[in-house]
Amino acid sequence: MATGDYTSKPYCLLSETDSQIFKPTMSQLLHLGRRYWYFTLLIFLLAVAFSIKIALNQGVNGDPYIYWAVGRKFLLGQSLYEPVTGSQEFLYPPVAVLFCQLLALMPFPVAVGLFTFTNLMAWLVLLGLVYRLLQVYFPQANLRTAMLVGFVATIRYFWHNIVWVNVNELVALLSIGGLYLYLKGRQTTGLGLLTLAMWIKVMPLLIIGGLFVRRPWLTLVTVLGFSGLFLAIVIGFRGVDQGIKDYLDYWYTTFKPFLLEGKVFTDWIAFGLSATLSKLLMAHPAVTGIEYNLVSWSPGVVGNISLALRLLIVGFTFYYAWVSRKQTPLPLLSILLLYLTILLVSGVSWEGHHVTLLLVVVGLYQLLTELGMIKVRRWLVL
């Protein structure tokens, strides 16, 4: 489709009247809820039971204990980035600790149970949110098959988040929800959610960059405004000196090592381009008993290869964002490329980060369907 063609499916939004036809009314949703109340109740009870099980078996060596312990440090005015005893280092920006402090207000098992239940519910909400977002691009399409394929393909990543009690689903909700609101004309609110996602986990910055290409001043002013607000909230809790120190500690503990020093995780759940190249091209200890490396090149050489490839991927993604910047609405392919780029180029790309592949898989499946590329779609499913 040529740049500037605003009428061809699946890239553009049909009229507001057309799109409203396919939205379920409130009465329909209430009727559906009353009809299947027993199924809803069963899901709720299973989620509660599973959350209690995870809460009773969660130790002090996992991510939820880090969140909880750092939340306590936040409330007590202590340094956030000193290693938590028995656990790994805390790698999130200070804004993320605003949520961690809520966990710290509860006993640890209660916090774990509530967090697990939230992740289970977030899975359902993300399924609905992805469906609604894709209705913007495919208002007349039956998306059930695409949703089923995406659901099956990403179960592993959501399950990883739930049993390890991670925060990635919440970040996915913020970013995908922000994009949905942006597409529906609520740009300020959408950019606010995306900015919050960025200050919890840095990589949604690439999504904001994709929007900046389209509307530079609106994006810049809005994101800076919300960033200033979040900074002020952190400083309000921590004080000026400690608040500024928190951001400096984050730079030296997390951002600088990954951005400038080539720090890479090579655990079995560490994906992404840098981790994959390090496993294949550098000598390192076996990962779960498996020797992955094919050759033993120096870290400098592998780091340069990784940097070049990641810059190439980012360049391609933003080139497409630039040439399609005048299309209305934001092209679906641009969104999918941004999410794939985040997973490929991030310095930390754990298995659980891949919950955003739900949108990517469903979107690509339906996009290929609309374009009649059925053979390619079959390969995608495989």
C-alpha positions in Angstrom: 0.0 0.0 0.0 1.4 3.3 -0.9 2.1 6.0 1.7 -0.8 8.3 2.1 -3.5 5.7 1.1 -5.9 6.1 4.0 -8.7 3.9 2.7 -7.3 0.5 2.1 -7.7 -2.2 4.7 -6.2 -3.3 7.0 -4.2 -0.2 7.8 -6.8 2.4 8.3 -9.8 3.2 10.5 -13.2 3.1 9.0 -15.7 5.8 9.8 -16.8 6.1 13.5 -20.3 5.1 12.5 -19.0 1.9 10.8 -16.8 0.9 13.7 -19.6 1.5 16.3 -21.7 -1.1 14.6 -19.3 -3.9 15.6 -18.9 -2.9 19.2 -20.9 -4.9 21.8 -23.4 -2.8 23.6 -23.5 -2.6 27.4 -26.7 -4.6 27.5 -25.1 -7.3 25.4 -22.2 -7.6 27.7 -24.4 -7.7 30.8 -26.5 -10.4 29.1 -23.4 -12.4 28.3 -22.2 -12.1 31.9 -25.6 -13.3 33.3 -25.7 -16.2 30.8 -22.2 -17.5 31.7 -22.1 -16.4 35.4 -21.1 -19.9 36.4 -18.1 -19.9 34.1 -17.0 -16.5 35.4 -17.4 -17.7 39.0 -15.3 -20.8 38.2 -12.5 -18.8 36.7 -12.6 -16.5 39.7 -12.4 -19.3 42.2 -9.6 -21.1 40.4 -7.6 -17.8 40.2 -8.1 -17.3 44.0 -7.1 -20.9 44.8 -4.0 -20.8 42.5 -3.0 -17.4 44.0 -3.1 -18.8 47.5 -1.0 -21.8 46.4 1.7 -19.5 44.9 1.6 -17.3 48.0 2.2 -20.2 50.3 5.1 -21.5 48.3 6.9 -18.3 47.4 10.4 -17.9 48.9 12.8 -15.0 49.3 14.8 -15.7 46.2 12.3 -14.6 43.5 11.3 -11.4 41.9 8.2 -10.8 44.1 10.4 -10.7 47.2 12.6 -8.1 45.5 9.6 -6.0 44.7 8.3 -6.3 48.3 11.7 -5.6 49.9 12.5 -2.6 47.7 9.0 -1.3 48.5 9.9 -1.4 52.2 13.2 0.4 51.5 11.2 3.1 49.6 8.9 3.6 52.6 11.8 3.6 55.1 13.8 6.1 53.0 16.6 3.6 52.3 18.7 3.1 49.2 16.8 1.2 46.5 19.6 -0.3 44.5 21.7 -2.1 47.0 21.3 -5.9 46.5 18.4 -7.5 48.4 19.7 -10.3 50.6 19.2 -13.7 49.1 17.9 -12.2 45.8 19.2 -10.5 42.6 19.6 -6.8 42.1 16.7 -4.4 41.5 16.8 -3.2 37.9 13.7 -1.0 37.5 13.5 2.8 37.5 12.4 4.6 40.7 8.9 5.2 39.4 8.3 1.4 39.5 8.8 1.5 43.2 5.7 3.6 43.6 3.9 0.3 42.9 6.3 -1.8 45.0 5.5 0.2 48.1 1.8 -0.9 47.8 3.1 -4.5 48.1 5.2 -3.6 51.1 2.1 -2.4 53.0 1.0 -6.0 53.2 2.6 -9.2 54.7 4.7 -10.8 52.0 2.5 -13.9 51.4 -0.6 -11.6 51.0 1.3 -9.4 48.6 2.3 -12.4 46.5 -1.2 -13.8 46.4 -2.7 -10.5 45.4 0.0 -9.9 42.7 -0.6 -13.4 41.3 -4.4 -12.9 41.2 -3.8 -9.5 39.5 -1.6 -11.2 36.8 -4.3 -13.9 36.2 -6.9 -11.2 35.7 -4.5 -9.1 33.6 -4.2 -12.0 31.2 -7.9 -11.9 30.6 -7.9 -8.1 30.2 -5.0 -8.2 27.8 -6.9 -10.7 25.6 -9.9 -8.4 25.5 -7.7 -5.3 25.0 -5.8 -6.9 22.0 -9.2 -7.8 20.5 -10.5 -4.3 20.8 -7.3 -2.7 19.4 -7.5 -5.0 16.4 -11.1 -4.2 15.8 -9.9 -0.7 15.0 -8.0 -2.0 12.0 -10.3 -4.9 11.1 -13.8 -3.8 12.1 -15.6 -6.3 9.8 -13.3 -9.3 10.4 -14.0 -12.3 12.6 -11.0 -12.3 14.8 -11.7 -15.5 16.8 -9.3 -17.7 14.9 -6.5 -15.1 15.1 -7.1 -14.7 18.9 -7.1 -18.4 19.4 -3.7 -18.7 17.6 -2.3 -15.9 19.6 -3.6 -17.3 22.9 -2.1 -20.7 22.3 1.2 -19.3 21.0 1.8 -17.1 24.1 0.5 -19.3 26.9 4.1 -20.1 27.9 5.0 -16.4 28.4 1.9 -15.5 30.4 2.3 -18.7 32.5 5.9 -17.7 33.2 4.7 -14.3 34.5 2.1 -15.9 36.7 4.2 -18.6 38.4 7.2 -16.3 38.7 5.1 -13.4 39.8 6.5 -10.8 37.4 5.4 -7.3 36.4 5.5 -7.7 32.6 1.7 -8.1 32.2 1.0 -4.8 33.9 3.5 -3.0 31.7 1.9 -4.7 28.6 -1.5 -3.4 29.8 -0.2 0.1 30.1 1.5 0.2 26.7 -1.2 -1.6 24.7 -3.9 0.3 26.5 -2.1 3.5 25.8 -1.9 2.7 22.1 -5.6 1.8 22.0 -6.6 5.1 23.6 -4.2 6.9 21.2 -5.9 5.3 18.2 -9.3 6.2 19.6 -8.4 9.9 19.6 -7.4 10.2 23.3 -3.8 11.0 22.6 -3.0 12.7 25.9 -4.3 9.9 28.0 -2.7 7.3 25.8 0.7 9.0 25.9 0.4 9.3 29.7 0.0 5.5 30.0 2.9 4.9 27.6 5.1 7.3 29.6 4.2 5.5 32.8 5.1 2.2 31.1 8.4 3.7 30.0 9.3 4.8 33.5 8.5 1.3 34.9 10.4 -0.5 32.1 12.5 1.6 29.8 11.9 -0.1 26.4 8.4 1.4 25.8 10.5 4.5 24.9 10.7 3.0 21.4 6.9 3.1 21.1 6.9 6.7 22.1 9.7 7.3 19.5 7.4 5.8 16.9 4.7 8.2 17.8 7.1 11.1 18.0 7.9 10.6 14.3 4.3 11.2 13.5 3.4 14.1 15.9 6.7 15.5 17.3 5.5 18.4 19.4 2.4 16.8 20.9 4.4 13.7 21.8 7.4 15.6 23.2 5.4 18.1 25.3 3.0 15.4 26.6 5.7 12.9 27.5 7.9 15.5 29.1 4.9 16.8 31.1 4.0 13.3 32.4 7.7 12.5 33.1 8.0 15.7 35.2 4.9 14.7 37.1 6.2 11.2 37.9 9.5 12.6 38.9 7.8 15.1 41.2 5.8 12.3 42.8 8.9 10.2 43.5 10.7 13.3 45.0 7.5 14.0 47.0 7.8 10.6 48.6 11.6 10.5 48.9 12.7 14.1 49.2 14.8 16.1 46.8 18.2 14.7 47.7 17.2 11.0 48.0 14.9 11.3 44.9 17.8 12.6 42.7 20.1 9.9 44.2 17.6 7.2 43.3 17.8 8.2 39.6 21.6 8.4 39.7 21.8 5.0 41.4 19.5 3.6 38.7 21.8 5.0 36.0 24.9 3.4 37.5 23.3 0.2 38.5 21.2 -0.6 35.5 21.2 1.8 32.6 24.9 2.4 32.2 26.0 -1.3 32.3 23.5 -2.4 29.7 23.7 0.7 27.5 27.4 1.6 27.5 29.2 -1.4 29.0 27.7 -4.3 27.1 26.3 -6.2 30.1 24.4 -9.3 28.9 22.4 -12.0 30.7 22.9 -15.5 29.3 20.5 -17.5 31.5 18.2 -20.1 29.8 15.3 -17.7 29.9 17.3 -14.8 28.5 16.3 -14.1 24.9 16.8 -11.2 22.6 19.6 -10.6 20.1 22.5 -9.8 22.5 21.8 -12.8 24.7 21.5 -15.1 21.7 24.7 -14.0 20.2 26.5 -14.2 23.5 25.3 -17.8 23.9 26.3 -18.8 20.4 29.6 -16.9 19.8 31.3 -16.7 23.3 32.7 -19.3 25.6 30.6 -19.4 28.8 29.5 -21.9 31.4 26.9 -24.4 30.3 23.3 -23.2 30.5 21.2 -25.9 32.2 23.8 -28.5 31.2 23.9 -27.4 27.5 26.9 -25.9 25.8 25.4 -23.4 23.4 28.5 -21.7 22.0 29.6 -22.6 18.5 32.8 -20.5 18.6 34.7 -18.6 21.3 35.1 -15.0 20.1 36.0 -12.1 22.4 33.3 -10.1 24.2 34.4 -7.0 22.3 33.8 -8.6 18.9 30.5 -10.1 19.8 29.4 -6.9 21.4 30.2 -4.9 18.3 28.3 -7.4 16.1 25.3 -7.2 18.5 25.4 -3.4 18.5 25.5 -3.3 14.7 22.6 -5.7 14.3 20.5 -4.0 16.9 21.1 -0.6 15.3 20.1 -2.0 12.0 16.9 -3.4 13.4 16.0 -0.1 15.1 16.9 1.8 12.0 14.6 -0.4 9.8 11.7 0.0 12.3 12.0 3.8 12.5 12.5 4.0 8.7 9.1 2.4 8.3 7.6 4.6 11.0 9.0 7.6 9.0 7.8 6.7 5.5 4.3 5.7 6.9 4.0 8.7 9.2 1.2 10.4 7.2 -1.0 7.3 7.2 -4.1 7.5 9.3 -4.3 5.9 11.8 -0.9 4.7 13.0 -0.2 1.6 10.8 -0.7 -1.7 12.5 2.5 -3.0 10.9 4.5 -0.1 12.6 3.1 -1.1 16.0 4.0 -4.8 15.5 7.5 -3.8 14.3 8.0 -1.7 17.4 7.1 -4.5 19.8 9.3 -7.0 18.0 12.1 -4.5 18.0 11.8 -4.0 21.8 12.1 -7.8 22.3 15.1 -8.1 20.0 17.2 -5.2 21.0 16.5 -4.9 24.7 19.5 -5.6 26.9 17.3 -7.7 29.2 14.7 -9.8 27.3 13.5 -12.5 29.7 11.0 -15.1 28.6 8.2 -13.3 30.6 8.8 -10.1 28.6 7.3 -11.8 25.6 3.7 -11.4 26.7 3.5 -8.6 24.1 3.8 -11.3 21.4 0.1 -11.8 21.9 -0.6 -8.6 20.0 2.1 -9.3 17.5 1.0 -12.9 16.7 -2.7 -12.0 16.5 -2.0 -8.9 14.5 0.3 -10.6 12.0 -2.1 -13.5 11.6 -5.0 -11.2 10.7 -2.9 -8.9 8.6 -1.7 -11.9 6.5 -5.3 -13.1 6.2 -6.5 -9.7 4.9 -3.6 -9.6 2.4 -4.4 -13.1 1.2 -1.0 -14.4 2.2 -2.3 -17.8 3.4 0.9 -19.8 2.9 2.9 -17.3 4.9 0.2 -17.3 7.5 0.6 -21.1 7.8 4.4 -20.7 8.5 3.6 -18.1 11.1 1.3 -20.5 12.9 4.0 -23.2 12.8 
